[in-house]
């Protein structure tokens, strides 16, 4: 008989603001393909259908999904935003009690702090075990300082109440044992995966948005992610200024938005490189695939990156990657360049090396594409199912 899982998430593509929704979608689809009877719960109604698993909407009111992001502060007060978000989290937890009563299940799986209260509430009704899945911590998001105490307390409660914890990397597991005081034996590492079939294909029109720059002889160095402290977009700009001394025909493209946007724009102006820096804002879908495919190098300079799905997406698209050692994805990939986030000198050296030496670029491209095929959602789902079985045996 299939294991019946009641899973609480916050978002799914295409109504997602970042990697959390992508990860939930990839894992849920793979679990369903491996005979898990999955009911996926979202806090609000979205106009989406998913094959393979049931969708349940906790609040039948249509959602303004653009304001559901837990990671992108709108231009209004961050404090007001967190307050509104907490109201949504509490409402979700109240609705979870009804959902647990209406949907038979053997086990509850909750993703990140936004969903932990819902998972706990559901368990109080059904008395079923809880698996708490950590994709990012408040410690990561705050860059190690200034963590929101309410968010931290909700994270810790979700971890403390869980029968088992899933972390997306050993990097995150170490944070959970050190800063959230979780026993190592309770925390299971399951790396994220990627749907490789969605990346690396040719543009139907035969042209990509960056083609004019490439035809003019420019190299393109790419950053994809939130413009926030933990992602270190300022280090990307500082490295760019140095690289341009050696490779003046290079354009640096940032795809993302966040509270550091004006600061990063000002930094580029102060360093005198505004004409070589492009800000694309948050992009997704075909446009994002085009940008990945035509860039010469992808940079992920994060201070603290629990995993880093964008690095997998870049490599699957055939783009060599330079990633922070302070990341989870660095555990899963060997055929990438790696650097400590604070080492701007080494970052510059490695960027210039890739841009200046086509054989290095081509070797990273070919070997990376082969390697990333093994970092699959099917493998992540298989590990997750083993965790389910272990939890159910204990309960």
C-alpha positions as CSV (number, residue, x, y, z in Angstrom):
1,X,0.0,0.0,0.0
2,X,1.4,3.4,-0.9
3,X,2.6,5.8,1.8
4,X,0.0,8.6,2.1
5,X,1.8,11.9,2.6
6,X,0.2,15.2,3.5
7,X,2.7,17.9,2.3
8,X,2.5,21.6,3.2
9,X,4.2,24.0,0.9
10,X,4.1,27.7,0.2
11,X,4.4,28.0,-3.5
12,X,4.7,26.1,-6.8
13,X,5.7,27.1,-10.3
14,X,4.8,29.2,-12.2
15,X,3.6,31.1,-9.1
16,X,6.9,31.1,-7.3
17,X,9.3,33.7,-6.2
18,X,12.4,31.6,-6.0
19,X,13.9,28.2,-5.5
20,X,11.6,26.9,-2.8
21,X,8.7,26.4,-5.2
22,X,11.0,24.8,-7.8
23,X,12.3,22.4,-5.2
24,X,8.8,21.5,-3.9
25,X,7.6,20.8,-7.4
26,X,10.6,18.7,-8.4
27,X,10.5,16.6,-5.3
28,X,6.7,16.2,-5.2
29,X,6.6,15.1,-8.9
30,X,9.4,12.5,-8.3
31,X,7.7,11.2,-5.1
32,X,4.5,10.7,-7.0
33,X,6.3,8.9,-9.7
34,X,7.7,6.5,-7.1
35,X,4.3,5.5,-5.8
36,X,3.8,8.0,-3.0
37,X,0.2,8.9,-2.5
38,X,0.8,12.7,-2.2
39,X,-1.6,15.5,-1.3
40,X,0.2,18.9,-1.7
41,X,-1.3,21.8,0.3
42,X,-0.9,25.5,-0.6
43,X,-2.0,28.4,1.6
44,X,-4.1,30.0,-1.2
45,X,-5.8,29.1,-4.4
46,X,-3.7,29.3,-7.5
47,X,-4.8,28.7,-11.1
48,X,-2.6,25.6,-11.5
49,X,-2.9,21.9,-12.1
50,X,-0.3,19.3,-11.4
51,X,-0.2,15.8,-12.7
52,X,0.6,12.9,-10.4
53,X,-0.5,14.4,-7.1
54,X,-3.5,16.1,-5.6
55,X,-3.6,19.9,-4.8
56,X,-5.5,21.3,-1.9
57,X,-5.9,25.0,-1.2
58,X,-6.1,25.9,2.4
59,X,-7.8,29.3,1.7
60,X,-10.2,29.2,-1.2
61,X,-9.6,32.9,-1.8
62,X,-7.5,33.6,-5.0
63,X,-4.0,34.7,-4.0
64,X,-2.0,37.8,-5.1
65,X,0.9,35.4,-5.4
66,X,3.4,38.2,-6.2
67,X,3.3,39.2,-2.6
68,X,3.7,35.7,-1.1
69,X,7.5,35.7,-1.2
70,X,9.1,35.0,2.1
71,X,12.4,36.4,0.8
72,X,11.8,39.5,-1.2
73,X,10.8,42.5,0.8
74,X,8.6,44.9,-1.1
75,X,9.5,48.6,-1.0
76,X,7.2,49.2,2.0
77,X,8.4,48.6,5.5
78,X,10.1,45.2,6.0
79,X,8.6,45.1,9.5
80,X,5.1,45.6,8.1
81,X,5.7,42.9,5.5
82,X,6.9,40.4,8.1
83,X,3.8,41.2,10.2
84,X,1.5,40.5,7.3
85,X,3.3,37.4,6.4
86,X,3.0,36.0,9.9
87,X,-0.8,36.6,9.8
88,X,-0.8,34.4,6.6
89,X,1.3,31.8,8.3
90,X,-1.1,31.6,11.3
91,X,-4.1,31.5,9.1
92,X,-2.5,28.6,7.2
93,X,-1.9,26.8,10.5
94,X,-5.5,27.2,11.5
95,X,-6.7,25.8,8.1
96,X,-4.3,22.9,8.4
97,X,-6.3,21.4,11.2
98,X,-9.4,21.0,8.9
99,X,-7.3,19.8,6.0
100,X,-5.7,17.1,8.2
101,X,-9.1,15.9,9.2
102,X,-10.4,15.8,5.7
103,X,-7.4,14.1,4.0
104,X,-6.3,10.7,5.3
105,X,-2.5,10.4,5.6
106,X,0.2,8.4,7.2
107,X,2.8,11.2,7.5
108,X,3.1,15.0,7.3
109,X,5.9,16.8,5.4
110,X,6.3,20.5,5.9
111,X,8.6,22.8,3.9
112,X,10.4,25.7,5.7
113,X,9.3,28.0,8.5
114,X,6.3,29.3,6.6
115,X,4.7,25.8,6.7
116,X,6.1,24.4,10.0
117,X,3.1,25.8,12.1
118,X,0.7,24.2,9.6
119,X,2.5,20.9,9.8
120,X,2.5,21.0,13.6
121,X,-1.2,21.9,13.7
122,X,-2.1,19.0,11.3
123,X,-0.2,16.6,13.5
124,X,-2.1,17.7,16.5
125,X,-5.3,16.6,14.8
126,X,-4.1,13.4,13.1
127,X,-1.4,12.3,15.5
128,X,0.8,11.4,12.5
129,X,4.6,11.9,12.5
130,X,6.1,15.1,11.1
131,X,9.0,15.5,8.7
132,X,10.3,19.1,8.6
133,X,12.2,20.0,5.5
134,X,14.7,22.9,5.7
135,X,15.6,24.7,2.4
136,X,17.0,27.9,4.0
137,X,17.3,29.2,7.5
138,X,16.9,32.6,9.0
139,X,20.6,32.4,9.8
140,X,21.4,32.1,6.0
141,X,19.0,34.9,5.1
142,X,20.4,37.3,7.6
143,X,24.0,36.5,6.6
144,X,24.7,35.2,10.1
145,X,23.7,38.4,12.0
146,X,20.4,40.2,12.7
147,X,18.2,37.2,12.4
148,X,14.5,37.9,13.0
149,X,13.7,36.3,16.4
150,X,10.1,35.4,15.5
151,X,11.1,33.6,12.3
152,X,14.0,31.9,14.1
153,X,11.6,30.7,16.9
154,X,9.2,29.3,14.3
155,X,12.0,27.5,12.6
156,X,13.3,26.0,15.8
157,X,9.8,24.9,16.9
158,X,9.3,23.2,13.6
159,X,12.6,21.4,14.0
160,X,12.1,20.5,17.6
161,X,8.6,19.1,17.0
162,X,9.6,17.0,14.0
163,X,10.2,13.3,14.1
164,X,12.8,13.7,11.4
165,X,14.5,16.7,9.7
166,X,15.6,16.9,6.0
167,X,18.3,19.4,5.2
168,X,19.2,20.2,1.6
169,X,23.0,19.9,2.3
170,X,25.6,19.0,4.8
171,X,26.3,22.8,4.9
172,X,22.8,23.3,6.2
173,X,23.0,20.3,8.5
174,X,26.0,21.9,10.3
175,X,23.9,25.1,10.8
176,X,21.0,23.1,12.3
177,X,23.2,21.3,14.8
178,X,25.2,24.5,15.7
179,X,22.6,27.2,15.7
180,X,19.4,25.3,16.2
181,X,20.8,22.7,18.5
182,X,19.4,19.7,16.6
183,X,21.0,16.3,17.2
184,X,23.0,15.2,14.1
185,X,21.2,11.8,14.1
186,X,17.9,13.6,13.5
187,X,19.0,15.6,10.5
188,X,19.0,13.8,7.1
189,X,20.7,15.3,4.1
190,X,18.9,15.1,0.8
191,X,20.4,17.2,-2.0
192,X,18.1,19.0,-4.4
193,X,17.8,17.8,-8.0
194,X,17.1,19.3,-11.4
195,X,14.8,18.5,-14.3
196,X,17.7,18.5,-16.9
197,X,15.2,18.2,-19.7
198,X,14.1,21.8,-19.1
199,X,17.6,23.2,-19.7
200,X,20.1,23.3,-22.5
201,X,17.6,23.1,-25.5
202,X,18.0,25.4,-28.5
203,X,15.8,28.5,-28.9
204,X,12.8,27.8,-31.2
205,X,13.6,31.0,-33.1
206,X,17.3,30.2,-33.3
207,X,18.2,33.4,-31.5
208,X,18.5,34.4,-27.9
209,X,18.1,37.7,-26.2
210,X,21.9,38.1,-25.6
211,X,22.9,37.3,-29.2
212,X,23.5,41.0,-30.2
213,X,26.1,41.3,-27.3
214,X,27.8,38.1,-28.3
215,X,27.9,39.0,-32.0
216,X,29.6,42.3,-31.0
217,X,32.3,40.3,-29.3
218,X,31.3,40.7,-25.7
219,X,31.6,38.0,-23.0
220,X,28.6,37.7,-20.6
221,X,29.1,36.9,-16.9
222,X,25.8,36.1,-15.2
223,X,24.4,36.4,-11.7
224,X,20.9,34.9,-11.0
225,X,19.4,35.3,-7.6
226,X,17.9,37.7,-5.0
227,X,19.8,40.9,-4.5
228,X,20.2,40.4,-0.8
229,X,23.0,40.2,1.7
230,X,23.3,36.4,1.9
231,X,23.8,36.2,-1.9
232,X,26.6,38.9,-2.0
233,X,25.7,40.7,-5.2
234,X,28.0,43.5,-4.1
235,X,30.9,41.1,-4.3
236,X,29.8,40.2,-7.9
237,X,30.1,44.0,-8.7
238,X,33.4,44.4,-7.0
239,X,34.8,41.5,-8.9
240,X,33.3,42.8,-12.1
241,X,35.2,46.1,-11.8
242,X,38.5,44.2,-11.5
243,X,37.8,41.8,-14.3
244,X,37.1,44.7,-16.7
245,X,40.7,45.8,-16.2
246,X,41.7,42.6,-18.0
247,X,38.7,41.9,-20.1
248,X,37.1,45.2,-21.1
249,X,34.6,43.6,-23.6
250,X,32.7,41.9,-20.8
251,X,29.1,42.6,-19.7
252,X,27.9,41.6,-16.2
253,X,24.2,40.7,-16.0
254,X,22.3,40.5,-12.8
255,X,18.9,38.7,-13.0
256,X,17.0,39.2,-9.7
257,X,15.5,41.7,-7.4
258,X,15.7,42.4,-3.7
259,X,16.4,45.0,-1.0
260,X,20.0,45.5,-2.1
261,X,19.1,46.6,-5.6
262,X,19.6,50.3,-5.2
263,X,22.8,49.7,-3.2
264,X,24.2,47.5,-6.0
265,X,23.3,50.0,-8.7
266,X,25.0,52.7,-6.7
267,X,28.1,50.6,-6.2
268,X,28.4,49.9,-10.0
269,X,28.1,53.7,-10.6
270,X,30.7,54.5,-7.9
271,X,33.1,52.0,-9.5
272,X,32.6,53.5,-12.9
273,X,31.2,50.4,-14.6
274,X,27.5,51.2,-15.0
275,X,27.9,50.9,-18.8
276,X,29.0,47.3,-18.4
277,X,26.4,46.1,-15.8
278,X,22.8,45.2,-16.8
279,X,20.0,44.7,-14.3
280,X,17.3,42.4,-15.7
281,X,15.1,42.2,-12.6
282,X,13.4,38.9,-11.7
283,X,13.1,36.6,-14.8
284,X,11.7,33.1,-15.3
285,X,10.8,30.6,-17.9
286,X,12.0,30.9,-21.5
287,X,13.8,34.1,-20.9
288,X,15.8,32.7,-18.0
289,X,16.7,29.6,-20.0
290,X,18.0,31.9,-22.8
291,X,20.1,33.9,-20.4
292,X,21.6,30.7,-18.9
293,X,22.3,29.2,-22.3
294,X,24.1,32.2,-23.8
295,X,26.2,33.4,-20.8
296,X,29.9,32.6,-20.8
297,X,30.1,32.1,-17.1
298,X,27.7,31.9,-14.1
299,X,28.8,33.3,-10.7
300,X,27.2,32.4,-7.4
301,X,29.2,34.4,-4.8
302,X,26.9,33.7,-1.8
303,X,27.9,34.3,1.8
304,X,25.7,31.5,3.0
305,X,23.8,29.3,0.4
306,X,21.9,26.3,1.8
307,X,21.9,24.7,-1.6
308,X,21.9,26.8,-4.8
309,X,19.6,25.4,-7.5
310,X,20.6,28.1,-9.9
311,X,24.1,26.6,-10.2
312,X,22.6,23.3,-11.3
313,X,20.4,25.2,-13.8
314,X,23.5,27.0,-15.2
315,X,25.6,23.8,-15.6
316,X,22.7,21.9,-17.1
317,X,22.4,24.8,-19.6
318,X,26.0,24.3,-20.6
319,X,27.3,27.4,-18.8
320,X,30.5,27.0,-16.7
321,X,30.0,28.0,-13.1
322,X,32.1,29.6,-10.4
323,X,30.4,29.0,-7.0
324,X,31.0,29.9,-3.4
325,X,32.4,27.2,-1.2
326,X,29.9,28.4,1.4
327,X,27.1,26.6,-0.4
328,X,25.3,23.2,-0.4
329,X,25.6,22.7,-4.1
330,X,29.4,22.7,-3.9
331,X,29.0,19.3,-2.3
332,X,27.1,17.9,-5.3
333,X,29.2,19.3,-8.1
334,X,32.9,18.7,-8.9
335,X,33.2,20.1,-12.4
336,X,32.8,23.7,-11.4
337,X,35.2,26.3,-10.1
338,X,34.9,27.1,-6.4
339,X,36.0,30.1,-4.3
340,X,35.5,31.5,-0.7
341,X,32.9,34.3,-0.9
342,X,35.3,36.8,0.7
343,X,38.2,36.1,-1.7
344,X,37.6,38.7,-4.4
345,X,41.2,38.3,-5.7
346,X,40.7,34.6,-6.4
347,X,37.2,35.3,-7.8
348,X,38.7,37.7,-10.3
349,X,41.5,35.2,-11.2
350,X,39.1,32.4,-12.0
351,X,36.7,34.6,-14.0
352,X,39.5,36.0,-16.1
353,X,40.8,32.4,-16.6
354,X,37.5,31.1,-18.0
355,X,37.0,34.2,-20.2
356,X,40.6,34.0,-21.5
357,X,41.0,30.3,-22.1
358,X,38.4,28.6,-24.3
359,X,39.7,25.1,-23.5
360,X,39.0,25.6,-19.8
361,X,35.5,27.0,-20.6
362,X,34.8,24.0,-22.9
363,X,36.0,21.4,-20.4
364,X,33.9,22.8,-17.6
365,X,30.9,23.0,-20.0
366,X,31.2,19.4,-21.2
367,X,32.1,17.7,-17.9
368,X,29.5,19.8,-16.0
369,X,26.7,18.8,-18.3
370,X,27.6,15.1,-17.8
371,X,27.8,15.4,-14.0
372,X,24.6,17.3,-13.5
373,X,22.6,14.5,-15.0
374,X,23.3,12.5,-11.9
375,X,21.9,15.2,-9.6
376,X,18.2,14.2,-10.1
377,X,14.9,14.6,-8.3
378,X,14.4,10.8,-8.7
379,X,17.5,10.3,-6.4
380,X,16.2,12.9,-3.9
381,X,12.8,11.2,-3.8
382,X,14.3,7.8,-3.2
383,X,16.2,9.1,-0.2
384,X,13.1,10.9,1.1
385,X,11.1,7.7,0.9
386,X,13.7,5.9,3.0
387,X,13.3,8.6,5.6
388,X,9.5,8.2,5.5
389,X,9.9,4.5,6.1
390,X,12.3,5.0,9.0
391,X,9.9,7.5,10.6
392,X,6.9,5.2,10.2
393,X,8.7,2.2,11.6
394,X,9.4,4.2,14.8
395,X,5.8,5.4,15.0
